[in-house]
Amino acid sequence: MSGAVLNALADFFGRDKVEFDIVCGPVARRRPDPASGTSSSFSDALQEVVEARIWGGIHFRTADEQGATMGKQIAQWIKTRYFEPMR
């Protein structure tokens, strides 16, 4: 899902290099304090998601890399069927 969302955002903005803040609330982290960070591109954020899942023991690298590829394909499918160019 992360791959599809981040690739869809890159398609929406028309470029990968968009700096944005990431804020993870206490519910998502299961801790009382929120965490935050900054990413300079959607592809960098996706790579961080892949690495976090591997280091967290949630997935193997192959599964995350395949998921990122599938996410890109899903974003392309969405782009061709739902996004209209801005005029």
N, CA, C and O atoms as a CHARMM CRD file, in Angstrom:
* protein
*
  348
    1    1 MET  N      0.81600  -1.18300   0.00000 PROA 1      0.00000
    2    1 MET  CA     0.00000   0.00000   0.00000 PROA 1      0.00000
    3    1 MET  C      0.86500   1.25500   0.00000 PROA 1      0.00000
    4    1 MET  O      0.53700   2.22600  -0.68100 PROA 1      0.00000
    5    2 SER  N      1.95500   1.25100   0.74600 PROA 2      0.00000
    6    2 SER  CA     2.84000   2.42200   0.78800 PROA 2      0.00000
    7    2 SER  C      3.37300   2.74800  -0.59300 PROA 2      0.00000
    8    2 SER  O      3.43100   3.91300  -0.98600 PROA 2      0.00000
    9    3 GLY  N      3.76500   1.70800  -1.33400 PROA 3      0.00000
   10    3 GLY  CA     4.29400   1.92100  -2.67900 PROA 3      0.00000
   11    3 GLY  C      3.26300   2.53100  -3.60300 PROA 3      0.00000
   12    3 GLY  O      3.58400   3.42900  -4.38100 PROA 3      0.00000
   13    4 ALA  N      2.03600   2.06200  -3.53300 PROA 4      0.00000
   14    4 ALA  CA     0.96900   2.60000  -4.38200 PROA 4      0.00000
   15    4 ALA  C      0.68600   4.05500  -4.02700 PROA 4      0.00000
   16    4 ALA  O      0.54800   4.89200  -4.91900 PROA 4      0.00000
   17    5 VAL  N      0.59800   4.36700  -2.74200 PROA 5      0.00000
   18    5 VAL  CA     0.29000   5.73100  -2.30600 PROA 5      0.00000
   19    5 VAL  C      1.42600   6.68800  -2.68300 PROA 5      0.00000
   20    5 VAL  O      1.17000   7.75600  -3.24000 PROA 5      0.00000
   21    6 LEU  N      2.66000   6.32200  -2.39100 PROA 6      0.00000
   22    6 LEU  CA     3.77700   7.21900  -2.66600 PROA 6      0.00000
   23    6 LEU  C      3.99300   7.41300  -4.16600 PROA 6      0.00000
   24    6 LEU  O      4.33000   8.51400  -4.60000 PROA 6      0.00000
   25    7 ASN  N      3.80600   6.36900  -4.95800 PROA 7      0.00000
   26    7 ASN  CA     3.91800   6.52100  -6.41100 PROA 7      0.00000
   27    7 ASN  C      2.75800   7.33500  -6.96900 PROA 7      0.00000
   28    7 ASN  O      2.94900   8.12600  -7.89300 PROA 7      0.00000
   29    8 ALA  N      1.56800   7.15500  -6.42600 PROA 8      0.00000
   30    8 ALA  CA     0.41600   7.95900  -6.86300 PROA 8      0.00000
   31    8 ALA  C      0.64700   9.44300  -6.53300 PROA 8      0.00000
   32    8 ALA  O      0.28300  10.31500  -7.32200 PROA 8      0.00000
   33    9 LEU  N      1.24600   9.72700  -5.38400 PROA 9      0.00000
   34    9 LEU  CA     1.55600  11.11600  -5.03900 PROA 9      0.00000
   35    9 LEU  C      2.59100  11.70800  -5.99500 PROA 9      0.00000
   36    9 LEU  O      2.47200  12.86600  -6.39600 PROA 9      0.00000
   37   10 ALA  N      3.60400  10.92100  -6.36200 PROA 10     0.00000
   38   10 ALA  CA     4.60500  11.39000  -7.32800 PROA 10     0.00000
   39   10 ALA  C      3.93600  11.68400  -8.66800 PROA 10     0.00000
   40   10 ALA  O      4.25000  12.68600  -9.31000 PROA 10     0.00000
   41   11 ASP  N      3.02600  10.82700  -9.08800 PROA 11     0.00000
   42   11 ASP  CA     2.28800  11.07100 -10.33000 PROA 11     0.00000
   43   11 ASP  C      1.43400  12.33000 -10.21900 PROA 11     0.00000
   44   11 ASP  O      1.38100  13.13400 -11.15000 PROA 11     0.00000
   45   12 PHE  N      0.77200  12.49800  -9.08700 PROA 12     0.00000
   46   12 PHE  CA    -0.10200  13.65500  -8.87700 PROA 12     0.00000
   47   12 PHE  C      0.68400  14.96600  -8.97100 PROA 12     0.00000
   48   12 PHE  O      0.25800  15.91400  -9.63100 PROA 12     0.00000
   49   13 PHE  N      1.84900  15.00200  -8.29300 PROA 13     0.00000
   50   13 PHE  CA     2.66500  16.21700  -8.30000 PROA 13     0.00000
   51   13 PHE  C      3.52700  16.34700  -9.55200 PROA 13     0.00000
   52   13 PHE  O      4.08000  17.41500  -9.81500 PROA 13     0.00000
   53   14 GLY  N      3.64600  15.27100 -10.32200 PROA 14     0.00000
   54   14 GLY  CA     4.42200  15.31400 -11.54700 PROA 14     0.00000
   55   14 GLY  C      5.91800  15.22300 -11.34000 PROA 14     0.00000
   56   14 GLY  O      6.68900  15.47000 -12.26700 PROA 14     0.00000
   57   15 ARG  N      6.33500  14.87200 -10.14000 PROA 15     0.00000
   58   15 ARG  CA     7.77100  14.71500  -9.85700 PROA 15     0.00000
   59   15 ARG  C      7.94300  13.92100  -8.55600 PROA 15     0.00000
   60   15 ARG  O      7.04000  13.85800  -7.72300 PROA 15     0.00000
   61   16 ASP  N      9.10900  13.32900  -8.41100 PROA 16     0.00000
   62   16 ASP  CA     9.41700  12.53400  -7.22400 PROA 16     0.00000
   63   16 ASP  C      9.96200  13.41200  -6.09800 PROA 16     0.00000
   64   16 ASP  O      9.68900  13.16700  -4.92300 PROA 16     0.00000
   65   17 LYS  N     10.71900  14.41800  -6.46100 PROA 17     0.00000
   66   17 LYS  CA    11.39400  15.26400  -5.46500 PROA 17     0.00000
   67   17 LYS  C     10.43300  16.30100  -4.89600 PROA 17     0.00000
   68   17 LYS  O     10.29900  17.40300  -5.42700 PROA 17     0.00000
   69   18 VAL  N      9.78100  15.93500  -3.82400 PROA 18     0.00000
   70   18 VAL  CA     8.89300  16.83600  -3.08700 PROA 18     0.00000
   71   18 VAL  C      9.22400  16.63500  -1.61200 PROA 18     0.00000
   72   18 VAL  O      9.08800  15.52700  -1.09300 PROA 18     0.00000
   73   19 GLU  N      9.65000  17.67900  -0.94200 PROA 19     0.00000
   74   19 GLU  CA     9.97900  17.55700   0.47800 PROA 19     0.00000
   75   19 GLU  C      8.69500  17.61600   1.29800 PROA 19     0.00000
   76   19 GLU  O      7.84600  18.48000   1.07900 PROA 19     0.00000
   77   20 PHE  N      8.56300  16.69400   2.23700 PROA 20     0.00000
   78   20 PHE  CA     7.37600  16.66200   3.08100 PROA 20     0.00000
   79   20 PHE  C      7.72600  16.10000   4.44200 PROA 20     0.00000
   80   20 PHE  O      8.71400  15.38400   4.60900 PROA 20     0.00000
   81   21 ASP  N      6.89500  16.44000   5.40600 PROA 21     0.00000
   82   21 ASP  CA     7.07900  15.96200   6.77800 PROA 21     0.00000
   83   21 ASP  C      6.24000  14.71500   6.99400 PROA 21     0.00000
   84   21 ASP  O      5.14000  14.58400   6.45700 PROA 21     0.00000
   85   22 ILE  N      6.77600  13.81200   7.78200 PROA 22     0.00000
   86   22 ILE  CA     6.07500  12.58300   8.13600 PROA 22     0.00000
   87   22 ILE  C      5.85700  12.61200   9.64800 PROA 22     0.00000
   88   22 ILE  O      6.80500  12.76600  10.41900 PROA 22     0.00000
   89   23 VAL  N      4.61400  12.46400  10.05600 PROA 23     0.00000
   90   23 VAL  CA     4.30400  12.44400  11.48300 PROA 23     0.00000
   91   23 VAL  C      3.54700  11.15900  11.77200 PROA 23     0.00000
   92   23 VAL  O      2.52100  10.87000  11.15600 PROA 23     0.00000
   93   24 CYS  N      4.06300  10.40900  12.70300 PROA 24     0.00000
   94   24 CYS  CA     3.44300   9.14900  13.10000 PROA 24     0.00000
   95   24 CYS  C      2.91200   9.34000  14.51300 PROA 24     0.00000
   96   24 CYS  O      3.67700   9.53400  15.45800 PROA 24     0.00000
   97   25 GLY  N      1.62400   9.28400  14.64200 PROA 25     0.00000
   98   25 GLY  CA     1.00200   9.51200  15.93800 PROA 25     0.00000
   99   25 GLY  C      1.19900   8.36900  16.91200 PROA 25     0.00000
  100   25 GLY  O      1.68200   7.30300  16.53000 PROA 25     0.00000
  101   26 PRO  N      0.83600   8.57600  18.15200 PROA 26     0.00000
  102   26 PRO  CA     1.04200   7.57200  19.19200 PROA 26     0.00000
  103   26 PRO  C      0.26900   6.27500  18.96000 PROA 26     0.00000
  104   26 PRO  O      0.73000   5.20800  19.36500 PROA 26     0.00000
  105   27 VAL  N     -0.88100   6.34400  18.32600 PROA 27     0.00000
  106   27 VAL  CA    -1.65500   5.11800  18.10000 PROA 27     0.00000
  107   27 VAL  C     -0.92100   4.21000  17.11900 PROA 27     0.00000
  108   27 VAL  O     -0.82200   3.00300  17.34200 PROA 27     0.00000
  109   28 ALA  N     -0.40300   4.78900  16.02800 PROA 28     0.00000
  110   28 ALA  CA     0.30000   3.99000  15.02700 PROA 28     0.00000
  111   28 ALA  C      1.57700   3.38200  15.59300 PROA 28     0.00000
  112   28 ALA  O      1.96100   2.27600  15.21200 PROA 28     0.00000
  113   29 ARG  N      2.23800   4.10000  16.50100 PROA 29     0.00000
  114   29 ARG  CA     3.50200   3.61500  17.05100 PROA 29     0.00000
  115   29 ARG  C      3.31600   2.81100  18.33100 PROA 29     0.00000
  116   29 ARG  O      4.25900   2.18100  18.81000 PROA 29     0.00000
  117   30 ARG  N      2.12000   2.82700  18.88200 PROA 30     0.00000
  118   30 ARG  CA     1.83800   2.14900  20.14800 PROA 30     0.00000
  119   30 ARG  C      2.71900   2.67500  21.28600 PROA 30     0.00000
  120   30 ARG  O      3.08500   1.94900  22.21100 PROA 30     0.00000
  121   31 ARG  N      3.03900   3.95100  21.18100 PROA 31     0.00000
  122   31 ARG  CA     3.80200   4.63200  22.22300 PROA 31     0.00000
  123   31 ARG  C      3.14500   5.98000  22.47600 PROA 31     0.00000
  124   31 ARG  O      2.47200   6.50400  21.58800 PROA 31     0.00000
  125   32 PRO  N      3.31900   6.55200  23.65100 PROA 32     0.00000
  126   32 PRO  CA     2.63900   7.81800  23.95300 PROA 32     0.00000
  127   32 PRO  C      3.18200   9.02300  23.19200 PROA 32     0.00000
  128   32 PRO  O      2.46100  10.00600  23.02200 PROA 32     0.00000
  129   33 ASP  N      4.44000   8.97800  22.72500 PROA 33     0.00000
  130   33 ASP  CA     5.01900  10.14800  22.07100 PROA 33     0.00000
  131   33 ASP  C      4.98300  10.00900  20.54600 PROA 33     0.00000
  132   33 ASP  O      5.28700   8.93900  20.01900 PROA 33     0.00000
  133   34 PRO  N      4.61800  11.07000  19.83900 PROA 34     0.00000
  134   34 PRO  CA     4.61000  11.00900  18.37400 PROA 34     0.00000
  135   34 PRO  C      6.03200  11.06100  17.82900 PROA 34     0.00000
  136   34 PRO  O      6.93500  11.59600  18.47300 PROA 34     0.00000
  137   35 ALA  N      6.22000  10.50600  16.64700 PROA 35     0.00000
  138   35 ALA  CA     7.51600  10.56000  15.96600 PROA 35     0.00000
  139   35 ALA  C      7.32500  11.33900  14.67700 PROA 35     0.00000
  140   35 ALA  O      6.23700  11.34300  14.10200 PROA 35     0.00000
  141   36 SER  N      8.37900  11.99500  14.22600 PROA 36     0.00000
  142   36 SER  CA     8.28000  12.74000  12.98300 PROA 36     0.00000
  143   36 SER  C      9.60800  12.68600  12.24900 PROA 36     0.00000
  144   36 SER  O     10.63500  12.30400  12.81000 PROA 36     0.00000
  145   37 GLY  N      9.56500  13.07500  10.99200 PROA 37     0.00000
  146   37 GLY  CA    10.75500  13.11800  10.17700 PROA 37     0.00000
  147   37 GLY  C     10.44700  13.86900   8.89600 PROA 37     0.00000
  148   37 GLY  O      9.30400  14.24700   8.64000 PROA 37     0.00000
  149   38 THR  N     11.46800  14.07800   8.10300 PROA 38     0.00000
  150   38 THR  CA    11.31200  14.77500   6.82800 PROA 38     0.00000
  151   38 THR  C     11.89200  13.90400   5.73800 PROA 38     0.00000
  152   38 THR  O     12.92500  13.26100   5.92300 PROA 38     0.00000
  153   39 SER  N     11.21800  13.88900   4.59600 PROA 39     0.00000
  154   39 SER  CA    11.71400  13.16300   3.44400 PROA 39     0.00000
  155   39 SER  C     11.80600  14.13700   2.28400 PROA 39     0.00000
  156   39 SER  O     10.96600  15.02600   2.14100 PROA 39     0.00000
  157   40 SER  N     12.83300  13.96800   1.45400 PROA 40     0.00000
  158   40 SER  CA    13.01900  14.88900   0.33100 PROA 40     0.00000
  159   40 SER  C     12.38300  14.37400  -0.95900 PROA 40     0.00000
  160   40 SER  O     12.30900  15.09800  -1.95200 PROA 40     0.00000
  161   41 SER  N     11.92700  13.12800  -0.94000 PROA 41     0.00000
  162   41 SER  CA    11.26600  12.58900  -2.13300 PROA 41     0.00000
  163   41 SER  C     10.37900  11.40900  -1.74500 PROA 41     0.00000
  164   41 SER  O     10.54700  10.79500  -0.69200 PROA 41     0.00000
  165   42 PHE  N      9.43800  11.11600  -2.62600 PROA 42     0.00000
  166   42 PHE  CA     8.54700   9.98700  -2.37900 PROA 42     0.00000
  167   42 PHE  C      9.31100   8.66600  -2.44800 PROA 42     0.00000
  168   42 PHE  O      9.03300   7.74400  -1.68200 PROA 42     0.00000
  169   43 SER  N     10.27700   8.57800  -3.36800 PROA 43     0.00000
  170   43 SER  CA    11.05100   7.33400  -3.47700 PROA 43     0.00000
  171   43 SER  C     11.92900   7.11400  -2.24800 PROA 43     0.00000
  172   43 SER  O     12.12200   5.97400  -1.82700 PROA 43     0.00000
  173   44 ASP  N     12.46900   8.19700  -1.66200 PROA 44     0.00000
  174   44 ASP  CA    13.24400   8.06100  -0.42500 PROA 44     0.00000
  175   44 ASP  C     12.34900   7.56600   0.71500 PROA 44     0.00000
  176   44 ASP  O     12.75300   6.71600   1.50800 PROA 44     0.00000
  177   45 ALA  N     11.14400   8.10100   0.78500 PROA 45     0.00000
  178   45 ALA  CA    10.21100   7.66800   1.83300 PROA 45     0.00000
  179   45 ALA  C      9.86500   6.19200   1.66800 PROA 45     0.00000
  180   45 ALA  O      9.77800   5.45700   2.65200 PROA 45     0.00000
  181   46 LEU  N      9.66900   5.76000   0.42400 PROA 46     0.00000
  182   46 LEU  CA     9.35400   4.35200   0.18800 PROA 46     0.00000
  183   46 LEU  C     10.52300   3.46300   0.60100 PROA 46     0.00000
  184   46 LEU  O     10.31700   2.39700   1.18100 PROA 46     0.00000
  185   47 GLN  N     11.74600   3.89600   0.30600 PROA 47     0.00000
  186   47 GLN  CA    12.91500   3.10700   0.69900 PROA 47     0.00000
  187   47 GLN  C     13.01100   3.00800   2.22100 PROA 47     0.00000
  188   47 GLN  O     13.40300   1.97000   2.75500 PROA 47     0.00000
  189   48 GLU  N     12.65300   4.08500   2.91600 PROA 48     0.00000
  190   48 GLU  CA    12.65200   4.05800   4.38800 PROA 48     0.00000
  191   48 GLU  C     11.61000   3.07100   4.90700 PROA 48     0.00000
  192   48 GLU  O     11.85600   2.36900   5.88800 PROA 48     0.00000
  193   49 VAL  N     10.45400   3.01400   4.25900 PROA 49     0.00000
  194   49 VAL  CA     9.41300   2.06200   4.66300 PROA 49     0.00000
  195   49 VAL  C      9.91900   0.63500   4.48600 PROA 49     0.00000
  196   49 VAL  O      9.74100  -0.20600   5.36800 PROA 49     0.00000
  197   50 VAL  N     10.55200   0.36200   3.34100 PROA 50     0.00000
  198   50 VAL  CA    11.09400  -0.97500   3.08000 PROA 50     0.00000
  199   50 VAL  C     12.10500  -1.35900   4.15300 PROA 50     0.00000
  200   50 VAL  O     12.03900  -2.44800   4.72300 PROA 50     0.00000
  201   51 GLU  N     13.04300  -0.44900   4.42100 PROA 51     0.00000
  202   51 GLU  CA    14.08000  -0.73800   5.42300 PROA 51     0.00000
  203   51 GLU  C     13.48000  -0.92300   6.81700 PROA 51     0.00000
  204   51 GLU  O     13.90400  -1.81000   7.55800 PROA 51     0.00000
  205   52 ALA  N     12.51000  -0.10300   7.17700 PROA 52     0.00000
  206   52 ALA  CA    11.89800  -0.21000   8.51000 PROA 52     0.00000
  207   52 ALA  C     11.21700  -1.55700   8.69000 PROA 52     0.00000
  208   52 ALA  O     11.30000  -2.15700   9.76200 PROA 52     0.00000
  209   53 ARG  N     10.54700  -2.03200   7.65600 PROA 53     0.00000
  210   53 ARG  CA     9.86700  -3.32300   7.75700 PROA 53     0.00000
  211   53 ARG  C     10.86300  -4.46900   7.88100 PROA 53     0.00000
  212   53 ARG  O     10.61400  -5.44800   8.58400 PROA 53     0.00000
  213   54 ILE  N     11.97500  -4.34000   7.20200 PROA 54     0.00000
  214   54 ILE  CA    13.00600  -5.38800   7.28700 PROA 54     0.00000
  215   54 ILE  C     13.63100  -5.38100   8.68000 PROA 54     0.00000
  216   54 ILE  O     13.71100  -6.42000   9.33400 PROA 54     0.00000
  217   55 TRP  N     14.07500  -4.20100   9.13400 PROA 55     0.00000
  218   55 TRP  CA    14.71100  -4.09900  10.44700 PROA 55     0.00000
  219   55 TRP  C     13.74100  -4.42100  11.56900 PROA 55     0.00000
  220   55 TRP  O     14.14900  -4.91300  12.62200 PROA 55     0.00000
  221   56 GLY  N     12.46400  -4.14900  11.35500 PROA 56     0.00000
  222   56 GLY  CA    11.45700  -4.45800  12.36800 PROA 56     0.00000
  223   56 GLY  C     11.07600  -5.92700  12.40100 PROA 56     0.00000
  224   56 GLY  O     10.31500  -6.35700  13.26800 PROA 56     0.00000
  225   57 GLY  N     11.60600  -6.70200  11.45400 PROA 57     0.00000
  226   57 GLY  CA    11.31500  -8.13200  11.40800 PROA 57     0.00000
  227   57 GLY  C      9.93400  -8.45800  10.86600 PROA 57     0.00000
  228   57 GLY  O      9.43000  -9.56300  11.06300 PROA 57     0.00000
  229   58 ILE  N      9.32100  -7.49900  10.18400 PROA 58     0.00000
  230   58 ILE  CA     7.97600  -7.72100   9.66200 PROA 58     0.00000
  231   58 ILE  C      8.01200  -8.50400   8.35500 PROA 58     0.00000
  232   58 ILE  O      7.16600  -9.36700   8.12300 PROA 58     0.00000
  233   59 HSD  N      9.00100  -8.20300   7.49200 PROA 59     0.00000
  234   59 HSD  CA     9.09400  -8.83200   6.17000 PROA 59     0.00000
  235   59 HSD  C     10.54600  -9.13800   5.82800 PROA 59     0.00000
  236   59 HSD  O     11.47200  -8.64000   6.46800 PROA 59     0.00000
  237   60 PHE  N     10.72100  -9.96500   4.81200 PROA 60     0.00000
  238   60 PHE  CA    12.03000 -10.16100   4.20500 PROA 60     0.00000
  239   60 PHE  C     12.20300  -9.12500   3.10200 PROA 60     0.00000
  240   60 PHE  O     11.21300  -8.62800   2.56500 PROA 60     0.00000
  241   61 ARG  N     13.44400  -8.79100   2.75500 PROA 61     0.00000
  242   61 ARG  CA    13.72200  -7.76900   1.74500 PROA 61     0.00000
  243   61 ARG  C     13.02300  -8.07500   0.42200 PROA 61     0.00000
  244   61 ARG  O     12.44800  -7.17700  -0.19400 PROA 61     0.00000
  245   62 THR  N     13.06400  -9.32100  -0.01800 PROA 62     0.00000
  246   62 THR  CA    12.44600  -9.68300  -1.29700 PROA 62     0.00000
  247   62 THR  C     10.96600  -9.32900  -1.31500 PROA 62     0.00000
  248   62 THR  O     10.47000  -8.79200  -2.30600 PROA 62     0.00000
  249   63 ALA  N     10.26300  -9.62100  -0.24100 PROA 63     0.00000
  250   63 ALA  CA     8.82600  -9.32300  -0.17800 PROA 63     0.00000
  251   63 ALA  C      8.58200  -7.82500  -0.24900 PROA 63     0.00000
  252   63 ALA  O      7.65900  -7.38700  -0.93400 PROA 63     0.00000
  253   64 ASP  N      9.39100  -7.03000   0.44500 PROA 64     0.00000
  254   64 ASP  CA     9.20800  -5.57900   0.42100 PROA 64     0.00000
  255   64 ASP  C      9.54000  -4.99500  -0.94400 PROA 64     0.00000
  256   64 ASP  O      8.83600  -4.10500  -1.42100 PROA 64     0.00000
  257   65 GLU  N     10.59700  -5.48100  -1.57800 PROA 65     0.00000
  258   65 GLU  CA    10.95700  -4.97900  -2.90400 PROA 65     0.00000
  259   65 GLU  C      9.89100  -5.34600  -3.92700 PROA 65     0.00000
  260   65 GLU  O      9.54700  -4.53400  -4.78700 PROA 65     0.00000
  261   66 GLN  N      9.37500  -6.55200  -3.83900 PROA 66     0.00000
  262   66 GLN  CA     8.28400  -6.94100  -4.74500 PROA 66     0.00000
  263   66 GLN  C      7.03200  -6.11900  -4.46500 PROA 66     0.00000
  264   66 GLN  O      6.32100  -5.74100  -5.39600 PROA 66     0.00000
  265   67 GLY  N      6.75900  -5.84400  -3.21000 PROA 67     0.00000
  266   67 GLY  CA     5.62000  -5.01100  -2.85200 PROA 67     0.00000
  267   67 GLY  C      5.76600  -3.59500  -3.39400 PROA 67     0.00000
  268   67 GLY  O      4.78700  -3.00300  -3.84900 PROA 67     0.00000
  269   68 ALA  N      6.98200  -3.04500  -3.35000 PROA 68     0.00000
  270   68 ALA  CA     7.22300  -1.69900  -3.88900 PROA 68     0.00000
  271   68 ALA  C      7.00100  -1.68700  -5.40500 PROA 68     0.00000
  272   68 ALA  O      6.44200  -0.73400  -5.94800 PROA 68     0.00000
  273   69 THR  N      7.43600  -2.73700  -6.07400 PROA 69     0.00000
  274   69 THR  CA     7.21700  -2.84700  -7.52500 PROA 69     0.00000
  275   69 THR  C      5.72900  -2.95300  -7.83400 PROA 69     0.00000
  276   69 THR  O      5.23300  -2.29300  -8.74700 PROA 69     0.00000
  277   70 MET  N      5.02400  -3.77200  -7.08300 PROA 70     0.00000
  278   70 MET  CA     3.57600  -3.89700  -7.28700 PROA 70     0.00000
  279   70 MET  C      2.87600  -2.56700  -7.00300 PROA 70     0.00000
  280   70 MET  O      1.92600  -2.20500  -7.69700 PROA 70     0.00000
  281   71 GLY  N      3.33800  -1.84700  -5.99300 PROA 71     0.00000
  282   71 GLY  CA     2.75800  -0.54800  -5.68500 PROA 71     0.00000
  283   71 GLY  C      2.89900   0.42600  -6.83900 PROA 71     0.00000
  284   71 GLY  O      1.97700   1.18800  -7.13200 PROA 71     0.00000
  285   72 LYS  N      4.05900   0.40400  -7.50000 PROA 72     0.00000
  286   72 LYS  CA     4.26600   1.27300  -8.66400 PROA 72     0.00000
  287   72 LYS  C      3.30700   0.89400  -9.78700 PROA 72     0.00000
  288   72 LYS  O      2.75300   1.76700 -10.45500 PROA 72     0.00000
  289   73 GLN  N      3.11400  -0.39500  -9.99400 PROA 73     0.00000
  290   73 GLN  CA     2.18400  -0.85700 -11.03100 PROA 73     0.00000
  291   73 GLN  C      0.74700  -0.44500 -10.69900 PROA 73     0.00000
  292   73 GLN  O     -0.00700  -0.05200 -11.58900 PROA 73     0.00000
  293   74 ILE  N      0.37300  -0.53100  -9.44100 PROA 74     0.00000
  294   74 ILE  CA    -0.97100  -0.12200  -9.02500 PROA 74     0.00000
  295   74 ILE  C     -1.15200   1.37900  -9.23600 PROA 74     0.00000
  296   74 ILE  O     -2.20300   1.82100  -9.70100 PROA 74     0.00000
  297   75 ALA  N     -0.12400   2.16600  -8.89100 PROA 75     0.00000
  298   75 ALA  CA    -0.20900   3.61800  -9.08100 PROA 75     0.00000
  299   75 ALA  C     -0.35900   3.95700 -10.56600 PROA 75     0.00000
  300   75 ALA  O     -1.10800   4.86800 -10.91800 PROA 75     0.00000
  301   76 GLN  N      0.34100   3.23800 -11.43100 PROA 76     0.00000
  302   76 GLN  CA     0.20600   3.47100 -12.87800 PROA 76     0.00000
  303   76 GLN  C     -1.20700   3.13400 -13.34600 PROA 76     0.00000
  304   76 GLN  O     -1.78400   3.84600 -14.16700 PROA 76     0.00000
  305   77 TRP  N     -1.74900   2.06000 -12.82300 PROA 77     0.00000
  306   77 TRP  CA    -3.12000   1.66400 -13.16700 PROA 77     0.00000
  307   77 TRP  C     -4.10500   2.74900 -12.74600 PROA 77     0.00000
  308   77 TRP  O     -5.00500   3.11000 -13.50400 PROA 77     0.00000
  309   78 ILE  N     -3.92800   3.26800 -11.52900 PROA 78     0.00000
  310   78 ILE  CA    -4.79200   4.33200 -11.02600 PROA 78     0.00000
  311   78 ILE  C     -4.64600   5.58600 -11.89400 PROA 78     0.00000
  312   78 ILE  O     -5.63500   6.22800 -12.24700 PROA 78     0.00000
  313   79 LYS  N     -3.39700   5.92100 -12.23200 PROA 79     0.00000
  314   79 LYS  CA    -3.13800   7.12400 -13.02200 PROA 79     0.00000
  315   79 LYS  C     -3.85200   7.07700 -14.36800 PROA 79     0.00000
  316   79 LYS  O     -4.41800   8.07900 -14.80600 PROA 79     0.00000
  317   80 THR  N     -3.82800   5.93300 -15.02000 PROA 80     0.00000
  318   80 THR  CA    -4.43900   5.83600 -16.34500 PROA 80     0.00000
  319   80 THR  C     -5.96200   5.78600 -16.28900 PROA 80     0.00000
  320   80 THR  O     -6.62500   6.04400 -17.29300 PROA 80     0.00000
  321   81 ARG  N     -6.51500   5.46200 -15.14300 PROA 81     0.00000
  322   81 ARG  CA    -7.96800   5.31700 -15.06300 PROA 81     0.00000
  323   81 ARG  C     -8.69200   6.40100 -14.26200 PROA 81     0.00000
  324   81 ARG  O     -9.88700   6.61800 -14.46400 PROA 81     0.00000
  325   82 TYR  N     -7.99200   7.08000 -13.36300 PROA 82     0.00000
  326   82 TYR  CA    -8.69100   7.99900 -12.47100 PROA 82     0.00000
  327   82 TYR  C     -8.16100   9.42700 -12.48200 PROA 82     0.00000
  328   82 TYR  O     -8.95300  10.35900 -12.34500 PROA 82     0.00000
  329   83 PHE  N     -6.87000   9.63600 -12.63600 PROA 83     0.00000
  330   83 PHE  CA    -6.33800  10.99700 -12.57700 PROA 83     0.00000
  331   83 PHE  C     -6.54200  11.69100 -13.91500 PROA 83     0.00000
  332   83 PHE  O     -6.27500  11.12500 -14.97500 PROA 83     0.00000
  333   84 GLU  N     -7.01300  12.90600 -13.84400 PROA 84     0.00000
  334   84 GLU  CA    -7.17400  13.74500 -15.03600 PROA 84     0.00000
  335   84 GLU  C     -6.11400  14.84400 -14.97800 PROA 84     0.00000
  336   84 GLU  O     -5.81400  15.35700 -13.89900 PROA 84     0.00000
  337   85 PRO  N     -5.54800  15.20700 -16.12200 PROA 85     0.00000
  338   85 PRO  CA    -4.54200  16.29600 -16.11300 PROA 85     0.00000
  339   85 PRO  C     -5.16900  17.60800 -15.64000 PROA 85     0.00000
  340   85 PRO  O     -6.33700  17.88600 -15.91300 PROA 85     0.00000
  341   86 MET  N     -4.38100  18.40000 -14.93400 PROA 86     0.00000
  342   86 MET  CA    -4.85100  19.71400 -14.48900 PROA 86     0.00000
  343   86 MET  C     -4.77100  20.68700 -15.66600 PROA 86     0.00000
  344   86 MET  O     -3.81000  20.67100 -16.43500 PROA 86     0.00000
  345   87 ARG  N     -5.76700  21.50800 -15.79200 PROA 87     0.00000
  346   87 ARG  CA    -5.79000  22.47100 -16.91800 PROA 87     0.00000
  347   87 ARG  C     -5.64800  23.86200 -16.40500 PROA 87     0.00000
  348   87 ARG  O     -5.64500  24.81200 -17.18800 PROA 87     0.00000
